[in-house]
Amino acid sequence: MATQATSSSPSSTFSSSSSSSSSCPRWKYHVFLSFCGVDTRMNFTDHLYTALKQKSIITFRDDEKLERGKYISPELLKAIEESKYAIIVLSTNYAFSRWCLIELAKILKCKKETGVTVLPVFYHVDPSDVRNQNGILAEAFAKLEKDTRINTKDVQTWKAALKDVGDISGWHLHDRHESIIIQKIIGRIFSELYHKLPCVSEDLVGMDSCVEEMLDSYIGEGLGGVRFVGICGMGGMGKTTLAHEIYRRISGNFEARSFIANIREETKNRGLVSLQKQLLSKILMESEINIWDVCEGINVIRNTLCNKNVFIILDDVDGDEQLEALAGKHDWFGPGSRIIVTSRDSHLLIRCGVDYIYTTKELNNDDALQLFSWRAFHKPHPEANYVNLSKDFVNYAKGLPLALKVLGSSLFAKRLNEWKSALYKLKEEPNRNILDILQISFDGLTYLQKGLFLDIACFFKGENKDCIRNILESFYYSLDYDIGVLMDKSLITIDDHGTLWMHDLLQDMGQEIVRHESPREPGGRSRLWIYDDVIHVLKNNTGTEVVEGIMLNMPIQEVEHLSAEVFSKMKILRLLIIGNMKLPKGFINGTMKLPKVLIRGNVHLPKDLSYLSNELRIIEWHGYPFKSMPTSFQPNKLVEIRMHCSRIIQLWKGIMILDALKLMDLSDSQYLIEIPDLSGAPKLKQLILRHCKGDLLSTILRHYIIEGCYNLNRFTYLTIPGMCAVYIFRQHHAFHQLHINDYEGAMYTHGLLCSIKANGYGPPEVWLPLTEEFGKIESYHLWLEYIPFESRWKEELDANEFTQIEVTFEPETPGLEVMKCGVHLIFEQDIEDLNQSSCTITPYYEDDDLGDSEKDTKIKESCDDEPPHPKWTEHPNLIENWIGNLCIHGQGDFDCE
């Protein structure tokens, strides 16, 4: 015999996926059609069958040749048992067909036994005639009763079945348009099939809330208009799964629909014209669509769909041209249409005019464990003795659905020891199936963007973007744009504090890309950050010219002895960081004593370093063991140099071209006697010399070694130990200021609250934070603070003049004493006088620590020939610390307390 059944890919996918879960429907067919071919095969039933097919409703319809046989096929009766719905088209000749009556009796039996839903259509027959077998049905049964070949019992069964079906509410086609009845039938079935009986699939764990949010806020019918909605997120985050579920739930509410999957790959393999044909074929239900080029396809789509209410999903879009070819503008589609686009690139969605973008998120721990368990155990929770290991795998996946599915499936039916082995292997060698999916986004980057991503993955994840801006800008000239691209493609994120982050599996992917550059020999890789790899390369001198960056965090008690030629082959090395692993909390807050190894450093070489790459942008070497840098080193590309606890006496001799240098930090370098001439460093912003014992301030002042460092007008840090640090300039700028040991990462262990009131009015209290070294250095410290003129003060001055200025200090910690204080009003004339004369500040020192010659040290700023800076008169509050006319001996005080 021959039979017909409809299906399409979305429903087939749904049906097959449903079978994997015991909670999903068991039906093979959605609908079984029972009808009399003589009456309706070529009209109503054919139209109904076509409409069901267009809605992707799997329908069984018997072939027209079937009734010519003598016996009804067992396959047909089985199809009734395997159907969710039975549509019975009751027409004039229906009761004259013995085969139709056999089908009817079977359907009514299955209604009671298997729950088949019966939907009768009274096609030009009256429901009461069916119920009571009147009129034409009475004639039919009279004829059947006379037929000696038919068992009387069967006739009674058929009568009872007709009476039952006549009592069921259905559709009466009497002087009504067939198309309207068909639409009502389709709407009823589709609504119940896909809404009231959703498939409970393991892939949809944690998805319900996402679907509801999308339906309510982005694509609901009540929102009106034509809407383009984007679903964005990193690879493997569930974008396609979410789109599939939305399609399953609401696509039947539209006149036409189409789900175009895997557009990125299909564009490469088949081209855009093929995708345009696929789109039109699914919507128009035509197998042959004649389109010869993309432009023609655009015109056909626009002209064909502009009046249709359509629902289209374009999955995995990665290029503007794809959207332009398939869904270019809103006016291509009829009112109420919805277009959903999934992509890894949020900026692509913005460029293409998407109205709303929904960003997928990682699963929470509970949902992640459930999804993993469905794949690993085929149930929503792990076996008792696998719980902890399951949580380890879930923790590794960090909420990424793709990883949870891949890992869970790979562990299904594996023994406990195999699970443990797989976990260990995962830490050493990430799962290739996961990384291949994630790497798709990386492969779409430019060469420099790939480098930036790999630098973040290997060196800078967790760092503040602004703190490493100098370094990254020296590598990547379009840093902000490239970071934006990485964010658009969901490869990195930046939190509210400016910290660079990426998913752990994306970091694994980036690091694995670098490892694959030279799988066996780490010295052939562009970046080295793993301790064992770095030590291997440096001890065995296997570094090559491809090495661009090294980060070595030494364990506190480890000491390594290296060759002087260790960097000689690394000609393009641009980043060198050698330091200690993070200190225990006690080392930071001072309750534990620093080991000597932290002071002297723990990387040693037998003789002076012979070579460093001239391509270096950053050198950070804790405990640098030599007196100076290699004589061959040309630091003209150097942006930052950080050498805490170094044995440096002098970095280099003479004037170096330091065009790029922005930061120099030689803190705790106790052998340092002078810093290099920095007049060749026009971009220098930070000079930090904490805990250095040499006469560095005198060196700076005597030789004007920061003359010409014009960027210091914006610079915040100049830290010199045990005394006031005054900026020395040959040119005046608006931000001349004085800071006392105000440096990045300072631990504030002391503090003063200062209150200043004039005639009882004043601004909020000013807090002076003092670092822990104030408790160690026995010397006086000068604090100069400029207080902007309050509007309330101006009103008081105009009304009453100032009769009293009150200054009070309140130490927040014991051991602080204010020796002298003073207040001076600054007028425009004072600023003009300051610009035309010299000023002197004399710091004070205690006899126990400093010699007589140091006591007499004068910090002098000469500005005889400089014109006044116009902004000083216009905006005096820009001068945070004014160093001229405030007298520290107390003259000019007004009732100070």
C-alpha atoms as one frame of an Amber mdcrd trajectory, in Angstrom:
protein
   0.000   0.000   0.000   1.041   3.643  -0.265   0.741   6.350   2.357   1.738
   9.975   2.671   3.139  11.860   5.650   4.505  15.387   5.910   7.460  16.635
   7.892   9.987  19.474   7.872  13.359  20.039   9.499  12.310  22.166  12.498
   9.567  19.761  13.509  11.713  16.760  12.761  14.346  18.195  15.026  11.776
  18.797  17.691  10.333  15.319  17.303  13.666  13.559  17.455  14.909  15.623
  20.345  11.687  14.959  22.146  12.166  11.241  21.964  15.262  11.491  24.087
  13.251  12.584  27.066  10.611  10.553  28.798   8.662  13.732  29.396   8.212
  14.447  25.665   5.239  13.301  23.487   5.357   9.743  22.127   3.365  10.497
  18.963   4.791   9.629  15.558   2.263  11.848  13.793   0.733  15.069  14.925
  -2.458  14.589  12.869  -4.348  11.700  11.241  -6.757  12.765   8.482  -9.956
  10.694   8.055 -12.088  11.688   5.048 -14.103  10.385   2.131 -12.031  10.791
  -0.999 -15.038  11.067  -3.314 -16.281  14.181  -1.488 -13.185  16.133  -0.309
  -9.896  14.666  -1.562  -9.441  17.262  -4.301 -10.797  20.290  -2.415 -11.219
  20.825   1.326  -9.056  17.936   2.557  -6.289  18.781   0.112  -6.307  22.423
   1.226  -6.299  21.365   4.853  -3.409  18.940   4.290  -1.385  21.657   2.542
  -1.993  24.114   5.392  -0.909  21.533   7.964   2.226  20.861   5.975   3.046
  24.582   5.780   2.789  24.810   9.548   5.275  21.960   9.893   2.603  19.739
  11.457   3.378  16.100  10.695   0.222  14.683   9.088  -0.816  11.192   7.959
  -3.120  11.063   4.924  -4.077   7.810   3.208  -3.322   7.525  -0.501  -6.189
   7.656  -2.995  -5.418   4.137  -4.230  -6.028   2.651  -0.826  -9.813   2.390
  -1.091  -9.611   0.200  -4.153  -8.387  -2.703  -2.026 -10.640  -5.092  -0.191
  -9.164  -4.674   3.265  -7.972  -1.708   5.249  -4.241  -1.772   5.926  -2.925
  -2.538   9.431  -0.443   0.308   8.861  -3.325   2.744   8.581  -4.859   1.526
  11.824  -1.458   1.777  13.514  -1.074   5.334  12.244  -4.279   6.213  14.109
  -2.761   4.835  17.323   0.436   6.867  16.767  -1.303  10.213  16.146  -1.952
  12.984  18.616  -4.956  14.395  16.754  -7.547  12.850  14.419  -9.378  15.228
  12.106 -12.570  13.562  10.816 -14.071  15.263   7.771 -17.706  14.077   7.868
 -19.216  14.545   4.406 -22.247  13.275   2.457 -20.725   9.957   1.407 -18.607
   9.369   4.534 -21.079   6.838   6.034 -21.389   5.003   2.702 -17.683   4.042
   2.928 -17.033   0.936   5.015 -13.349   1.921   5.232 -14.220   5.364   6.600
 -16.435   3.800   9.250 -13.684   1.350  10.259 -11.317   4.335  10.658 -13.973
   6.177  12.657 -14.519   3.273  15.035 -10.747   2.903  15.539 -10.379   6.625
  16.217 -13.129   6.612  18.852 -11.572   3.549  20.478  -8.147   5.275  20.615
  -9.834   8.357  22.051 -10.710   6.271  25.090  -7.565   4.151  25.271  -4.663
   6.360  24.143  -6.080   9.864  24.421  -6.260  10.776  20.730  -7.915  14.188
  20.394 -10.847  14.027  17.940 -11.618  17.108  15.867 -14.739  16.675  13.672
 -15.458  18.823  10.624 -19.092  18.700   9.470 -18.628  19.242   5.769 -22.068
  20.184   4.439 -23.763  17.749   6.838 -25.727  18.692   9.936 -24.171  17.667
  13.285 -27.632  16.522  14.523 -27.996  14.212  11.509 -24.631  12.674  12.383
 -25.611  12.309  16.015 -28.997  10.709  15.232 -28.165   9.141  11.850 -30.919
  11.108  10.108 -31.239  12.145   6.498 -28.482  10.963   4.211 -26.831   9.021
   7.047 -30.020   7.018   7.612 -29.898   6.042   3.953 -26.284   4.969   4.299
 -26.936   2.696   7.264 -30.043   1.207   5.648 -27.853   0.191   2.745 -25.185
  -1.230   5.063 -27.707  -3.263   7.008 -28.915  -4.916   3.788 -25.369  -5.930
   2.841 -25.058  -9.567   3.939 -21.256  -9.356   3.902 -21.293  -6.908   6.819
 -21.612  -8.073  10.389 -24.567  -6.551  12.176 -22.419  -5.969  15.266 -20.017
  -3.843  13.206 -22.935  -1.722  11.986 -23.990  -1.056  15.571 -20.425  -0.130
  16.477 -20.279   2.361  13.599 -23.605   3.890  14.589 -22.386   4.331  18.136
 -19.155   5.928  16.848 -21.095   8.389  14.682 -23.318   9.283  17.632 -20.215
   9.935  19.779 -18.500  12.063  17.149 -21.682  14.015  16.593 -21.586  15.006
  20.263 -18.044  16.413  19.955 -17.710  20.121  19.341 -16.160  20.785  15.940
 -16.520  22.998  12.887 -19.687  23.123  10.790 -18.900  24.089   7.205 -22.251
  25.470   6.066 -22.229  28.560   3.850 -18.804  29.491   5.287 -15.453  30.024
   3.628 -13.292  26.913   3.718 -10.140  28.985   4.282 -11.549  30.419   7.512
 -12.386  26.968   8.865  -8.921  25.692   7.896  -7.246  28.615   9.703  -9.236
  27.867  12.852  -8.305  24.188  12.739  -4.615  24.969  12.229  -4.643  27.564
  15.011  -6.202  25.140  17.469  -3.745  22.341  16.729  -0.624  24.478  16.554
  -1.449  26.338  19.737  -1.994  23.151  21.715   0.834  21.256  20.094   3.548
  23.822  20.734   2.293  25.903  23.636   0.308  23.819  26.062   2.472  20.729
  25.621   6.040  22.043  25.438   8.819  19.519  25.110  10.864  19.164  28.292
  14.351  18.770  26.847  17.635  18.705  28.707  18.955  21.326  26.278  16.400
  23.817  27.609  17.581  23.803  31.213  17.568  27.364  32.508  15.999  28.595
  29.275  12.391  29.243  30.324  13.023  32.625  31.891  15.044  33.715  28.865
  12.261  32.693  26.481   9.615  34.457  28.540  11.707  37.629  28.702  12.166
  37.578  24.935   8.464  36.992  24.290   7.266  39.605  26.769   9.774  42.376
  26.163  11.074  42.007  22.618   8.888  40.042  20.187   5.400  39.743  21.658
   2.493  40.210  19.259   1.138  43.068  21.317   4.255  45.151  20.679   3.157
  45.834  17.073   5.153  46.885  14.022   7.971  45.008  12.327  10.704  44.110
  14.816  14.281  43.006  14.338  15.684  41.400  17.494  19.280  40.251  18.015
  20.461  37.454  20.274  24.134  37.975  21.076  26.768  36.208  23.156  30.012
  34.268  23.018  30.167  30.970  21.176  28.468  28.055  22.916  26.297  30.272
  25.121  22.985  28.890  23.819  21.945  31.516  21.255  20.734  28.950  18.699
  18.974  26.847  21.345  17.108  29.924  22.553  16.137  30.859  18.992  14.912
  27.305  18.283  12.698  27.303  21.358  11.169  30.670  20.489  10.570  29.442
  16.939   8.917  26.304  18.260   6.594  28.259  20.499   5.353  31.087  18.295
   6.130  30.449  14.629   2.635  29.028  14.117   1.153  32.423  14.930   2.485
  33.870  11.679   1.321  33.610   8.112   4.700  32.207   7.049   7.952  31.268
   8.742  11.539  30.238   8.086  14.527  29.178  10.184  17.822  29.556   8.325
  20.507  27.817  10.374  24.299  28.148  10.401  24.439  31.123   8.025  28.134
  31.783   8.652  29.159  28.344   7.418  26.496  28.102   4.702  27.636  31.421
   3.221  31.127  30.014   2.788  29.949  26.689   1.389  26.926  27.597  -0.722
  26.813  31.385  -1.077  24.174  34.014  -0.397  21.985  33.206  -3.402  21.442
  29.695  -2.092  20.397  31.101   1.283  17.967  33.489  -0.387  16.407  30.548
  -2.238  16.153  28.593   1.003  14.409  31.489   2.744  11.837  31.924  -0.010
  11.307  28.195  -0.475  10.374  27.729   3.181   8.092  30.748   3.300   6.348
  30.186  -0.036   6.383  26.380   0.234   7.806  26.089  -3.242  10.661  23.762
  -4.089  11.867  25.679  -7.150  12.886  29.300  -6.643  14.665  30.904  -9.586
  17.185  33.515  -8.456  20.432  34.157 -10.301  22.226  36.778  -8.214  22.031
  38.482  -4.813  20.482  41.705  -6.124  17.675  39.808  -7.814  17.158  37.818
  -4.621  16.835  41.022  -2.602  14.145  42.312  -4.963  12.230  39.031  -4.881
  12.312  38.837  -1.075  11.253  42.447  -0.675   8.455  42.314  -3.228   7.165
  38.899  -2.147   7.165  39.360   1.621   6.281  43.044   2.014   2.627  42.195
   2.670   3.166  38.931   4.549   3.174  38.518   8.298   6.352  36.407   8.648
   8.568  35.008  11.387  12.194  34.514  10.330  15.217  33.384  12.314  18.656
  33.987  10.825  21.085  31.930  12.862  24.836  32.553  13.311  25.228  35.683
  11.207  28.773  37.034  11.031  28.707  39.515   8.153  26.731  42.618   7.193
  26.252  41.316   3.658  24.312  38.323   4.986  21.658  40.456   6.649  21.595
  42.849   3.699  20.821  39.912   1.393  18.230  38.168   3.580  16.520  40.824
   5.706  17.852  44.207   4.749  15.155  46.563   6.028  11.967  46.647   8.038
   9.795  47.545   5.037  10.670  44.246   3.338   8.119  42.550   5.586   4.452
  42.922   6.426   3.036  44.377   9.665   3.611  42.267  12.751   6.584  40.416
  11.279   9.415  39.354  13.566  13.027  38.803  12.468  15.427  37.244  14.995
  19.161  37.307  14.286  21.717  35.373  16.343  25.330  36.515  16.206  28.508
  36.644  18.263  29.071  40.249  17.144  26.892  42.837  18.881  28.237  45.710
  16.789  27.196  43.912  13.593  23.640  43.823  14.949  23.784  47.532  15.750
  25.169  48.398  12.310  22.397  46.465  10.612  19.621  48.289  12.431  18.457
  45.657  14.899  15.880  47.192  17.239  16.764  45.263  20.392  19.653  43.047
  21.460  19.308  40.277  24.030  22.621  39.083  25.487  22.777  35.470  26.625
  24.234  34.754  30.045  26.034  31.874  31.724  23.926  29.310  33.552  23.868
  29.494  37.318  25.428  26.629  39.253  22.190  24.716  39.805  21.095  24.861
  36.170  24.630  24.081  35.009  24.772  20.951  37.178  21.368  19.859  35.881
  22.340  20.326  32.220  25.626  18.493  32.797  23.766  15.651  34.564  21.301
  15.213  31.699  24.243  14.521  29.397  26.394  12.547  31.825  23.670  10.486
  33.546  20.536  11.009  31.403  18.746  12.429  34.408  18.658  15.851  36.096
  21.039  15.071  38.957  24.339  13.179  39.333  24.798   9.791  40.921  25.673
   9.992  44.617  29.325   8.970  44.268  29.816  11.329  41.293  28.495  14.533
  42.887  31.826  16.140  43.771  33.456  15.246  40.471  30.409  16.548  38.630
  30.746  19.845  40.454  34.424  20.009  39.448  33.499  19.682  35.788  30.681
  22.194  36.164  33.076  24.636  37.800  35.471  24.199  34.881  32.694  24.976
  32.367  31.826  28.245  34.164  28.189  28.143  33.073  28.882  27.704  29.345
  26.144  25.389  27.963  28.318  24.092  25.120  31.049  22.966  27.525  28.545
  21.357  29.881  27.010  19.332  27.044  30.325  18.274  25.520  31.893  17.295
  28.833  28.775  15.555  30.109  28.341  13.517  26.932  32.004  12.494  26.946
  31.637  11.086  30.475  28.401   9.157  29.979  28.719   5.549  31.214  32.366
   6.099  32.213  33.810   4.664  35.421  34.846   6.797  38.374  38.576   6.440
  37.685  37.976   7.535  34.088  36.215  10.661  35.356  39.194  11.524  37.551
  41.589  10.952  34.670  39.466  13.101  32.348  39.446  15.951  34.875  43.226
  15.869  35.185  43.615  15.799  31.404  41.249  18.750  31.056  43.507  20.900
  33.200  46.525  19.982  31.084  44.870  19.901  27.670  41.502  21.662  27.122
  38.788  19.815  25.210  39.321  20.376  21.499  35.625  20.186  20.600  34.901
  23.121  22.895  37.876  25.184  21.793  37.097  24.741  18.086  33.689  26.354
  18.571  35.122  29.196  20.632  37.961  29.820  18.188  35.543  30.781  15.408
  35.288  34.282  16.895  39.072  34.553  17.242  39.623  33.526  13.623  37.519
  36.490  12.486  39.878  39.066  14.059  42.601  41.090  12.373  46.260  40.295
  13.066  46.624  43.032  15.707  43.295  42.183  17.338  44.411  38.575  17.658
  47.607  39.771  19.324  45.678  41.937  21.770  43.384  39.040  22.664  46.336
  36.718  23.239  48.120  39.321  25.376  45.049  39.641  27.594  44.600  35.870
  27.761  48.244  35.237  28.679  49.240  38.329  30.672  46.540  40.862  31.466
  43.268  39.153  32.393  42.098  40.687  35.665  44.136  43.873  35.196  42.605
  47.337  35.168  42.472  48.634  31.620  43.584  52.126  32.574  46.525  50.833
  34.638  47.955  48.942  31.662  46.859  51.427  29.004  50.398  52.729  28.520
  51.661  49.220  27.820  48.860  48.176  25.498  48.939  51.445  23.552  52.623
  50.871  22.881  51.718  47.557  21.224  48.417  48.477  19.541  47.986  51.913
  18.017  44.170  51.635  17.814  43.720  50.203  21.302  40.259  51.534  22.152
  38.835  50.448  18.797  40.370  46.980  19.032  39.162  46.506  22.607  35.718
  47.526  21.382  35.855  44.838  18.693  36.802  42.180  21.227  33.898  43.271
  23.415  31.489  43.325  20.453  32.454  39.753  19.644  31.938  38.715  23.284
  35.594  37.730  23.634  36.285  40.053  26.573  34.304  42.162  29.008  35.188
  45.203  31.092  33.447  45.484  34.445  32.313  48.652  36.205  35.763  49.058
  37.748  37.537  48.930  34.391  38.887  45.395  34.893  39.566  43.285  31.802
  37.852  39.893  31.968  37.181  36.974  29.696  35.484  33.639  30.219  37.906
  31.042  31.579  37.361  28.829  28.537  38.132  31.724  26.195  41.350  32.238
  28.150  42.091  28.521  27.780  41.448  28.837  24.062  43.841  31.773  23.713
  46.579  30.091  25.716  46.119  26.866  23.745  46.578  28.809  20.494  49.933
  30.048  21.805  50.964  26.562  22.954  50.228  25.170  19.500  52.737  27.609
  17.995  55.416  25.218  19.239  53.897  22.223  21.052  57.152  20.606  22.151
  59.519  23.530  22.737  58.188  26.537  24.717  61.032  28.671  23.381  59.298
  28.678  19.998  56.169  30.372  21.336  55.323  34.049  21.159  54.286  34.335
  24.799  55.589  32.604  27.922  53.682  32.799  31.208  53.654  29.287  32.719
  56.340  28.998  35.384  57.785  25.658  34.249  57.863  26.777  30.604  59.596
  30.060  31.403  62.188  28.414  33.633  62.834  25.752  30.979  63.469  28.418
  28.334  65.607  30.661  30.534  67.733  27.910  32.146  68.322  26.063  28.876
  68.640  29.204  26.777  66.111  27.875  24.232  64.399  31.200  23.610  64.038
  32.162  19.948  63.368  35.274  17.926  59.613  34.634  18.026  59.339  35.285
  21.789  57.466  38.552  22.333  56.525  38.441  25.997  57.668  36.765  29.217
  55.933  36.832  32.563  57.648  34.948  35.379  56.110  34.895  38.841  58.618
  33.224  41.104  57.543  31.272  44.187  58.770  33.187  47.212  61.414  30.707
  48.350  62.614  29.644  44.889  65.938  30.957  43.547  67.003  30.486  39.929
  70.487  30.920  38.447  70.478  31.857  34.776  72.963  32.539  32.020  74.028
  36.105  31.168  73.049  35.422  27.538  69.569  34.285  28.517  67.803  36.952
  26.394  70.328  37.153  23.563  68.159  35.322  21.000  64.952  37.177  21.826
  65.274  40.036  19.335  61.602  41.119  19.375  60.943  40.728  23.092  58.575
  43.562  23.993  57.365  42.605  27.474  59.488  41.300  30.336  57.978  40.822
  33.781  59.935  38.975  36.466  58.503  39.135  39.949  57.322  37.229  42.961
  54.014  35.464  43.354  51.431  37.361  45.380  52.443  37.865  48.982  50.440
  36.518  51.909  48.234  39.130  53.542  50.554  39.446  56.519  53.394  40.702
  54.319  51.156  43.456  53.028  49.740  44.730  56.324  53.082  44.514  58.111
  52.323  41.771  60.627  54.809  39.412  58.962  58.424  40.073  58.127  59.526
  40.065  54.505  61.908  37.234  53.649  65.343  38.334  52.471  64.688  36.732
  49.117  61.995  39.354  48.448  64.426  42.135  49.141  67.306  40.841  47.057
  65.250  39.121  44.331  65.413  35.472  43.408  66.729  35.395  39.841  70.519
  35.415  39.695  73.041  35.504  36.869  76.789  34.844  37.202  77.760  38.096
  35.485  76.229  41.211  34.044  73.355  40.762  31.629  74.735  40.862  28.107
  71.657  41.754  26.104  68.110  43.057  26.271  65.876  43.600  23.264  65.566
  47.174  22.064  61.907  46.376  21.299  61.038  46.243  25.008  58.070  48.372
  26.015  57.842  47.238  29.611  60.507  45.951  31.987  59.278  44.870  35.396
  61.984  42.989  37.274  61.724  42.574  41.025  65.184  42.360  42.564  67.059
  43.147  39.342  70.514  41.843  40.345  72.850  44.198  38.436  74.227  47.680
  38.954  72.955  48.964  35.632  71.227  47.981  32.405  73.216  46.336  29.585
  75.372  48.894  27.790  73.951  47.847  24.430  70.361  48.452  25.522  68.603
  51.303  23.729  65.417  52.122  25.674  63.881  54.457  23.109  60.703  52.309
  22.897  60.455  51.713  26.632  57.123  52.841  28.126  57.379  51.579  31.695
  60.273  50.439  33.822  59.538  48.995  37.259  62.443  47.667  39.295  61.500
  47.268  42.939  64.196  46.059  45.350  66.804  46.229  42.602  70.580  46.450
  43.017  70.664  49.277  40.522  73.216  51.970  41.295  72.677  53.852  38.068
  70.343  52.720  35.270  72.571  54.059  32.509  74.966  56.899  31.908  74.317
  59.989  29.894  71.163  61.124  28.185  69.062  58.452  26.558  66.345  59.045
  24.016  63.270  58.066  25.988  60.533  59.242  23.662  57.987  56.692  24.911
  58.800  56.533  28.642  55.805  57.337  30.840  56.623  55.642  34.136  59.779
  54.927  36.106  59.480  53.119  39.439  62.683  52.226  41.266  61.153  51.879
  44.731  63.136  50.050  47.437  66.296  50.180  45.332  68.538  50.892  48.283
  71.775  51.031  46.280  70.485  53.693  43.910  72.628  56.821  44.093  71.180
  58.753  41.198  68.569  58.464  38.559  69.367  59.023  34.910  68.986  62.324
  33.141  65.341  62.344  32.113  65.408  65.432  29.941  65.002  63.090  26.981
  61.704  61.736  28.342  59.046  64.234  27.212  56.133  61.884  28.020  57.210
  60.975  31.550  54.208  61.065  33.904  55.266  59.060  36.959  58.545  58.917
  38.814  58.390  56.747  41.939  61.372  56.356  44.275  59.884  55.017  47.495
  62.325  53.857  50.179  65.380  54.803  48.136  68.184  56.070  50.372  70.343
  58.077  47.995  70.394  61.882  47.845  67.979  61.706  44.938  66.148  64.956
  45.551  69.390  66.917  45.518  70.323  65.190  42.276  67.030  66.174  40.702
  67.286  69.774  41.799  70.959  70.307  41.083  70.863  68.983  37.562  67.246
  69.788  36.584  67.052  66.274  35.266  63.335  66.455  34.585  63.545  69.655
  32.630  61.578  69.231  29.417  59.258  66.565  30.817  56.245  68.550  29.703
  53.700  65.830  30.389  54.353  66.189  34.102  51.696  68.911  34.149  49.134
  66.089  34.242  51.200  63.715  36.272  50.056  62.509  39.633  52.945  60.606
  41.134  56.313  61.833  42.264  57.317  59.966  45.397  60.624  60.722  47.122
  61.336  59.342  50.624  61.368  61.224  53.889  60.723  64.749  52.649  58.337
  66.941  50.719  58.436  66.236  47.008  58.226  69.453  45.020  57.927  69.365
  41.248  60.680  71.291  39.498  59.766  72.932  36.217  61.316  75.440  33.892
  57.861  76.186  32.501  54.717  76.917  34.459  51.622  74.838  33.942  48.192
  74.991  35.516  48.620  71.901  37.645  51.758  72.671  39.648  51.133  70.866
  42.871  52.694  69.158  45.823  51.856  65.622  46.955  53.309  63.811  49.917
  53.895  60.144  49.179  50.597  59.785  47.358  51.361  56.794  45.237  49.455
  53.899  43.705  48.776  51.022  46.058  49.664  52.965  49.230  48.488  51.474
  52.517  47.076  54.346  54.586  47.848  53.617  58.228  47.638  57.187  59.586
  45.351  60.081  58.866  44.432  63.621  59.844  41.107  65.378  59.571  41.467
  69.075  58.875  38.632  71.563  59.332  38.851  75.134  58.019  36.149  77.663
  58.805  35.915  81.388  58.096  33.411  83.207  60.287  32.007  79.821  61.176
  31.449  78.675  57.602  33.521  76.202  55.684  33.655  73.198  53.358  33.534
  69.589  54.610  36.536  68.323  56.509  39.620  67.480  54.458  41.238  64.086
  55.084  44.996  63.765  54.810  45.981  60.089  54.340  49.512  59.187  55.423
  51.182  55.938  54.365  52.730  53.380  56.645  56.220  54.764  56.073  55.288
  57.872  58.062  55.509  55.702  61.146  59.033  54.674  60.262  60.740  57.863
  59.037  61.429  60.276  61.847  61.201  63.573  60.047  58.874  66.479  59.645
  56.460  66.462  56.747  54.948  69.459  55.082  51.362  69.427  53.869  50.213
  72.248  51.612  46.594  72.278  50.518  44.709  74.777  48.372  41.080  75.233
  49.431  38.854  76.614  46.638  36.900  79.732  47.575  33.390  78.685  48.643
  30.437  80.695  47.327  29.148  80.869  50.911  32.470  82.430  51.948  32.147
  85.064  49.244  28.717  86.054  50.533  30.089  86.253  54.073  33.159  88.237
  52.963  31.051  90.746  51.059  28.695  91.165  54.030  30.967  91.130  57.076
  34.588  90.618  55.948  36.547  87.845  57.630  37.137  88.336  61.332  38.252
  84.814  62.175  39.711  81.846  60.309  39.723  78.692  62.392  41.864  75.670
  61.545  41.581  72.458  63.571  43.288  69.104  63.171  42.022  65.802  64.500
  44.386  62.801  64.238  42.576  59.574  63.301  45.455  57.518  64.694  47.797
  58.122  67.654  51.345  59.328  67.221  50.688  62.276  64.918  51.281  65.871
  65.996  50.786  69.086  64.051  53.819  71.247  64.868  52.920  74.386  62.914
  50.050  75.540  60.798  49.099  78.603  58.874  46.467  80.017  56.561  46.967
  82.547  53.826  44.370  84.134  51.568  45.396  84.066  47.923  44.498  87.036
  45.761  45.087  87.625  42.075  47.913  90.019  42.904  49.633  87.276  44.920
  49.618  85.006  41.895  51.062  87.766  39.719  53.773  88.411  42.293  54.540
  84.691  42.475  54.977  84.487  38.723  57.442  87.369  38.800  59.575  86.354
  41.768  61.272  83.356  43.287  59.938  81.392  46.216  61.678  79.262  48.784
  60.534  76.384  50.991  62.776  74.988  53.687  61.945  71.514  54.949  62.961
  70.473  58.461  64.684  67.269  59.521  65.498  65.678  62.830  69.133  65.658
  63.896  69.240  61.898  64.479  68.687  61.003  60.855  70.180  63.683  58.631
  73.431  65.576  58.613  73.975  69.316  58.816  74.393  69.719  55.088  71.029
  68.078  54.492  69.384  70.292  57.092  70.323  73.304  55.037  68.855  71.896
  51.844  66.701  74.429  50.072  64.021  73.527  47.614  64.033  76.434  45.296
  61.886  77.150  42.276  63.025  79.959  39.972  60.588  81.615  37.666  62.037
  85.095  37.133  61.524  85.236  33.396  58.197  83.469  33.098  54.973  85.291
  32.224  51.981  84.574  34.462  49.841  81.669  33.351  46.475  83.113  32.273
  44.470  80.220  33.727  45.846  80.893  37.208  44.007  84.200  37.416  40.912
  82.858  35.702  40.736  79.565  37.631  42.750  79.814  40.870  41.234  76.579
  42.163  43.391  74.700  39.653  46.352  75.291  41.968  45.818  72.412  44.386
  48.951  73.260  46.407  50.348  76.770  46.228  53.963  76.951  47.298  54.751
  80.650  47.528  53.208  82.888  50.112  52.010  80.365  52.690  54.407  80.780
  55.579  55.059  77.591  57.489  56.426  79.443  60.567  52.987  80.735  61.447
  53.157  84.343  60.227  49.878  85.430  58.788  47.841  82.945  60.873  44.376
  83.933  61.993  43.439  82.459  65.372  44.774  79.012  64.499  44.065  76.133
  66.853
